[in-house]
Amino acid sequence: MDKLYLDHAATTPPCPEARAAFNAAADDCFANPGSLHQAGADAARLIEKSRREISKLLGASNYKLVFTATGTESNHLGIRGFFQSGRAIVGEIEHPSSRAAVDALEVTTDIAPVNCDGRIDTEAFKNLLSDDVGLISIQWVNNEIGSLQPVHELVQLARLLAPRAHFHIDAIQAAGKLNLHLDQLGVDSISIAAHKFGGIRGCAALLFHNNCKQPTPYFTGGGHESGLRSGTENTMGIAAMAAALSAKHNKISSAPNYLHDSRQRLITAIANECDIEVLGPSDEQLTSGAILSIVLKGMRAEPFLHQLETHRIYVGSGSACNAHGHSESPTLAAVQLKEEMRNSVLRISFSDELSNELTLRVATAMALTAGFFKD
């Protein structure tokens, strides 16, 4: 039986286009892009071509793009690198890397609360805004329950009521899953990571608006990436990142609802076999089609997912960046999930279509697993 990997919110398998681009760059553009010879110049040109392509795919003609190694690094550069003074506002269910970056500033921080669907309360957010706000950090798509934040509305409110605030968006779970038009959004900085949309781990990026001052770099040395991120560039990973984003962009453009359709089929099939509660918004316009987070009533998630492995199905039980699932999830507490249910949450995440056959396989395996623990 083939392995069925459904933990794409943690990391996606490299897509064929990314692997091909990586291998081609490894064969033809392996030289140091800082070297003066022709081989080095070829590598440098590939990096710049990839930079332009990624910016175009993200609708980010008004942004500079800096390549980094991870989404965590991009969040820190976008948050700590731009902060100057004032209060900070951070979403209640942000990724740990963003919360840690804000905490490192050691400034007065206000939390923008979420409702039981995991979406920021826009009225409460509005009441936090004032002229003394210097930083706002919001995660576009929550990595645990898939809630989409109303980022367009939040940005508009911030521009009106906190005009000097640097607005950072963590788009790590959004890029490659949504069609992003960053020029229309008008945010100050955005972080993305290749391994969340079919690229290779070890390659990510921060985009920041042309109107922004340069961020303070945290990696210094040889002055790579216009002095903003020293360290020899990952040419192969960068090429693979552009290829993966292009492949996902083409898929979304040709079949805009393919992720939501797969998610809805899964919900229906699993609910027919198991007693579950779906977390996050019920309206598919307000949630990611790539993440399905469910409460397994009367079951513990960790032994359940390990039993699913006997069926060659691999799923998650929360953020892979949060102490391997062994600590209390701030997200589940924030959405007011009953404490006794917080160890019963399973996260199924994907970035490719799930056929009817695969959907049935998941539902059948979950029914068998539920029966295993009841017997």
C-alpha positions in Angstrom: 0.0 0.0 0.0 1.4 3.4 -1.0 2.2 6.0 1.7 -0.4 8.7 2.0 1.2 11.8 3.5 -1.3 14.4 4.8 0.8 16.7 6.9 1.5 19.4 4.3 1.0 22.2 6.8 4.2 21.0 8.5 6.0 20.5 5.3 5.1 19.6 1.7 6.9 17.0 -0.3 8.9 18.6 -3.1 6.9 18.8 -6.2 8.2 17.4 -9.5 8.8 20.9 -10.9 10.9 21.9 -7.9 13.0 18.7 -8.0 13.6 19.2 -11.7 14.6 22.9 -11.2 16.8 21.9 -8.3 18.6 19.2 -10.2 19.1 21.4 -13.3 20.6 24.2 -11.1 22.8 21.6 -9.3 24.2 20.5 -12.7 24.5 23.8 -14.4 24.6 26.6 -11.7 26.4 25.0 -8.8 29.1 27.8 -8.6 29.2 30.4 -6.0 27.0 33.3 -7.3 29.5 35.8 -5.8 32.4 34.5 -8.0 33.6 36.7 -10.8 33.9 33.9 -13.4 31.2 32.9 -15.9 30.0 30.0 -13.8 29.4 32.3 -10.9 27.6 34.8 -13.1 25.3 32.0 -14.4 24.3 31.2 -10.8 23.7 34.8 -10.0 21.6 35.3 -13.1 19.5 32.3 -12.1 18.9 33.7 -8.7 17.8 37.1 -10.2 15.5 35.3 -12.7 13.9 33.4 -9.8 13.5 36.5 -7.7 11.7 38.2 -10.6 9.4 35.2 -11.2 8.5 34.8 -7.5 7.7 38.5 -7.2 5.5 38.4 -10.4 3.6 35.3 -9.2 2.9 37.0 -5.8 1.7 40.2 -7.6 4.5 42.1 -5.8 5.9 44.6 -8.3 6.2 47.2 -5.5 8.3 45.0 -3.2 11.9 44.0 -2.8 12.5 40.3 -2.2 15.3 39.0 0.1 16.0 35.3 0.2 16.4 33.7 3.6 16.7 30.1 4.9 13.5 29.7 6.8 10.1 31.2 7.4 11.1 31.8 11.0 14.1 33.9 9.8 11.8 35.8 7.5 9.4 36.6 10.3 12.2 37.8 12.5 13.7 40.0 9.8 10.2 41.4 9.0 9.4 42.1 12.6 12.6 42.9 14.4 14.3 44.3 11.4 11.8 47.0 10.9 10.7 47.9 14.4 11.7 51.4 15.6 9.5 52.5 18.5 6.0 52.4 19.9 3.6 49.7 20.9 3.2 46.4 19.1 0.0 44.6 18.2 0.1 40.8 17.5 -2.7 38.4 16.6 -3.8 36.1 19.4 -3.1 32.9 17.4 0.2 33.8 15.7 2.8 31.3 14.8 5.4 30.9 17.6 8.2 32.4 15.4 6.2 35.7 15.1 5.3 35.8 18.8 8.9 35.1 19.7 10.1 37.9 17.4 7.7 40.4 18.9 8.6 39.3 22.5 12.3 39.8 21.7 11.6 43.5 21.1 10.7 43.9 24.9 8.0 46.5 24.1 4.4 47.0 25.2 2.4 44.5 23.2 -1.3 44.3 22.8 -3.0 41.1 21.7 -5.7 41.3 18.9 -8.2 38.7 20.1 -9.9 36.1 17.9 -13.4 34.7 18.0 -14.3 31.0 18.3 -13.6 30.5 14.6 -10.0 31.8 15.0 -10.6 35.0 13.1 -9.5 38.4 14.5 -12.3 40.5 16.0 -12.0 43.5 13.8 -13.8 45.8 16.2 -11.4 44.9 19.0 -8.5 45.3 16.6 -9.8 48.7 15.7 -9.9 49.8 19.3 -6.2 48.9 19.8 -5.1 51.2 17.0 -3.6 54.6 17.7 -0.7 56.9 16.6 1.7 55.2 19.0 1.5 51.8 17.4 4.8 51.0 15.7 4.3 47.4 14.7 1.5 45.0 13.7 2.1 41.3 13.0 -0.7 39.1 11.7 -0.7 35.5 10.3 -2.7 35.4 7.1 -3.7 31.7 7.5 -3.5 29.9 10.8 -1.3 26.8 10.7 -3.4 24.8 13.1 -7.0 25.3 12.2 -6.8 27.1 8.8 -8.6 30.3 9.7 -8.1 33.2 7.2 -7.7 36.6 8.7 -9.5 39.6 7.2 -6.1 41.0 6.3 -7.4 43.6 3.7 -9.8 45.1 6.3 -7.1 45.0 9.0 -4.6 46.8 6.8 -7.1 49.5 5.8 -7.9 50.1 9.5 -4.3 50.3 10.4 -3.5 52.8 7.6 -6.3 55.0 8.9 -5.8 54.8 12.6 -2.1 53.8 13.1 -0.4 55.4 10.1 3.2 54.9 11.3 2.9 51.2 12.1 4.9 48.7 10.2 2.4 46.0 9.2 4.0 42.5 8.8 2.1 39.6 7.4 3.1 35.9 7.9 1.9 34.4 4.6 3.8 31.1 5.1 0.6 29.0 5.0 -1.0 31.3 2.3 1.6 31.3 -0.5 0.9 28.5 -3.0 -2.5 27.9 -1.4 -4.2 31.2 -2.3 -3.8 33.6 -5.2 -1.9 36.5 -3.6 -2.0 40.0 -5.0 0.4 41.8 -2.6 0.4 45.1 -4.5 -3.3 45.3 -3.9 -2.9 44.5 -0.2 -0.4 47.2 0.4 1.2 45.6 3.5 4.7 46.6 4.5 6.4 43.1 4.7 5.4 39.5 4.0 7.2 36.2 4.8 6.9 33.0 2.8 8.7 29.6 2.9 9.3 27.3 0.0 8.7 24.0 1.8 5.1 24.9 2.5 4.2 24.9 -1.2 6.3 22.1 -2.7 9.7 23.7 -2.7 12.9 22.5 -0.9 13.5 23.1 2.8 16.2 25.7 3.5 14.8 28.4 1.3 12.4 31.2 2.2 11.9 34.9 1.5 10.9 38.2 3.0 9.3 40.8 0.7 9.1 44.4 1.9 7.5 47.4 0.2 9.6 49.8 -1.8 8.5 52.6 0.5 10.0 51.0 3.6 13.5 51.7 4.8 15.9 48.8 4.7 15.5 46.4 7.6 18.3 45.9 10.2 20.0 42.7 9.1 20.6 39.8 11.5 23.0 37.8 9.4 26.0 40.0 8.5 29.2 39.1 6.8 29.8 39.1 3.1 27.0 41.5 2.3 24.9 39.1 0.2 21.3 39.9 -0.7 22.1 43.7 -0.8 23.6 43.4 2.6 20.3 42.2 4.2 21.1 38.5 4.5 24.8 37.6 4.4 25.6 34.0 3.5 26.2 32.3 0.2 22.8 32.1 -1.6 21.0 28.7 -2.0 20.9 28.8 -5.8 19.4 25.4 -6.2 16.7 26.0 -3.5 15.9 29.4 -4.9 15.4 27.9 -8.4 13.2 25.1 -6.9 11.2 27.7 -4.9 10.3 29.6 -8.1 9.4 26.5 -9.9 7.2 25.2 -7.1 5.3 28.5 -6.7 4.8 28.6 -10.5 3.3 25.1 -10.5 0.9 25.9 -7.6 0.0 29.2 -9.2 -0.9 27.5 -12.4 -3.0 24.9 -10.5 -4.9 27.5 -8.6 -5.6 29.5 -11.7 -6.9 26.5 -13.6 -8.9 25.0 -10.7 -9.5 27.7 -8.0 -11.6 25.4 -5.8 -9.6 22.2 -5.9 -8.4 22.4 -2.3 -11.8 23.3 -0.9 -13.5 20.6 -2.9 -11.0 18.0 -1.5 -11.5 19.3 2.0 -15.3 19.2 1.8 -15.2 15.6 0.5 -13.0 14.7 3.4 -15.3 16.3 6.0 -18.3 14.4 4.5 -16.6 11.1 4.3 -15.0 11.2 7.8 -18.2 12.5 9.4 -20.0 9.5 8.0 -17.6 7.2 9.8 -16.5 9.0 13.0 -17.9 11.4 15.6 -16.0 14.6 14.9 -16.2 18.3 15.3 -14.7 20.6 12.6 -12.6 23.5 13.9 -12.4 26.9 12.2 -14.9 28.8 10.1 -17.7 26.8 8.5 -17.8 29.3 5.5 -15.1 28.1 3.1 -14.4 31.7 2.0 -13.1 32.2 5.6 -10.8 29.2 5.9 -8.0 27.5 4.0 -8.9 24.7 1.8 -5.5 23.1 2.6 -6.1 22.5 6.3 -8.8 20.4 8.0 -8.6 20.4 11.8 -11.1 18.1 13.6 -11.8 17.0 17.2 -12.0 13.3 17.5 -14.6 13.0 20.2 -13.6 10.5 23.0 -10.2 9.9 21.4 -6.7 11.1 22.0 -5.0 12.4 18.9 -1.4 11.2 19.4 -2.2 7.4 19.7 -4.8 7.8 17.0 -2.4 9.2 14.5 0.2 6.6 15.3 -2.4 3.9 14.7 -3.2 5.5 11.3 0.4 5.0 10.4 -0.3 1.2 10.3 -2.6 2.1 7.4 0.3 4.1 5.8 -1.5 7.4 6.4 0.4 10.2 8.0 -1.4 13.2 9.5 -0.6 15.9 12.2 -2.0 16.8 15.6 -1.2 20.5 15.6 1.8 22.8 14.8 5.0 20.8 14.1 6.8 23.9 15.4 5.2 23.8 18.8 7.2 21.4 21.0 6.2 18.3 18.9 2.6 18.6 20.0 3.4 18.1 23.7 2.7 21.7 25.0 -0.6 23.5 25.4 -1.8 25.0 22.1 -2.4 28.8 22.4 -4.7 28.5 19.3 -7.0 25.9 20.8 -7.2 27.9 24.0 -7.9 31.1 22.2 -10.8 29.6 20.2 -12.2 28.3 23.5 -12.1 24.7 22.7 -12.9 22.7 25.9 -9.8 21.8 27.8 -10.7 18.1 27.8 -10.8 18.1 23.9 -7.5 19.8 23.3 -5.6 16.5 23.1 -8.2 15.1 20.6 -7.4 17.4 17.7 -6.2 15.9 14.4 -4.9 18.1 11.6 -5.2 16.8 8.0 -3.4 19.0 5.5 -2.6 18.7 1.8 -1.7 20.8 -1.2 -2.7 18.4 -3.9 -6.1 17.1 -4.9 -7.5 14.2 -3.0 -9.4 11.8 -5.3 -12.6 10.0 -4.2 -10.5 6.9 -3.8 -8.0 8.5 -1.5 -10.8 10.2 0.5 -12.5 6.9 1.0 -9.2 5.4 2.1 -8.8 8.0 4.8 -12.3 7.7 6.1 -12.1 3.9 6.2 -8.8 4.0 8.0 -10.1 6.4 10.5 -13.2 4.3 11.1 -11.0 1.2 11.7 -8.7 3.2 14.0 -11.7 4.5 16.0 -12.9 0.9 16.3 -9.5 -0.3 17.4 -9.5 2.1 20.4 -13.1 1.3 21.3 -12.6 -2.5 21.3 
